Amino acid sequence: MTLSSISADMQAAVAAIRTNVAALHALLPANELVIWTAGNVSERVPGADLFVIKPSGVPYDELHPELMLLCDLNGRMIDDGQSSGLRPSSDTAAHAYVYRHMPDVGGVVHTHSTYATAWAARREPIPCVLTMIADEFGGDIPVGPFAMIGDDSIGQGIVETLRGSNSKAVLMANHGPFTVGKTAREAVKAAVMLEDVARTVHIARQLGAPVPLETSAVERLFHRYQNEYGPTSAEVNPHHQ
C-alpha cells in the first residue's frame, strides 16, 4: 500500500491526524514527561487499519506534520514519498498491537515521566488514594509485565493488563508508563494526569500511609467524571477534550 493508493478523503484524514499528532508531541516536553527524543504519541486513522506515529530519534523541536509516519496495524510504514531515511518509533510494534486488540482505543502515548517511571521501576501499582485517580483511572493504576523493546511484547503486556480494567494507564515494569484514550489527545491528558498523581502519592507516602478510597466511592467518582463532568458531547470538539 502507498498513500497515493487510498481515497482522497482518507488522505485528507491522514493529513489532519499528522497535524494533530505533531502538535500533541509538543505537550510532552511542555509537561516535563519526556527528555531528548524519548516517548511517543500515536493516533488511529478512523475507518482504516492505519495509524500515525512519530519517527525514531528526531528531536521534539524538529517534529512537524510531514515527519509523522503512517503505519498499518502490523507496524509497517506506508510509503508516502516524503519519509525517506526515517524509521517509525521503536515502540511502533507495541502501539500497533494495542490498536489491533483494543478497537475502542484511538490514541496511545508512551513517556518516561519521572514519578510514574519510578513506580514502574518498583513494579508497584499506584493506589487509588485520590479522587483524581478515581476520576481518570477508575481505581489503582496497574503494573504490566516486563517486556523487551522492539517487538509487540510490550503491546501484549499493555493489552493483557488494561483489558477489563477502567484504567487508561499502565506502568510497564522497569520501563515506564503507557496511556490510551479514545483519541490521542485523551491519551496525552491521561499521561499528564498520571504523572501528577504519581508525584502526589509519592509525596504522601513520605508523610505516612495514604488512605485508599472505598470501592463504592471510586465507582461513583469514576462514573460521574466519565459521564457527567464537563460540557456535553455536542458542545465539545473531540480533539479538545
Salt bridges, closest charged atoms under 4 A:
GLU66 OE1 - HIS64 ND1 2.88
ASP72 OD2 - ARG76 NE 2.99
ASP80 OD2 - ARG18 NH2 2.39
ASP91 OD2 - HIS110 NE2 3.95
GLU124 OE1 - ARG122 NH2 2.77
GLU124 OE2 - ARG205 NH1 2.49
ASP135 OD1 - ARG224 NH2 3.47
GLU136 OE1 - LYS189 NZ 3.56
ASP152 OD2 - ARG100 NH2 3.60
ASP196 OD1 - ARG199 NH2 3.06
GLU228 OE2 - HIS223 ND1 3.88
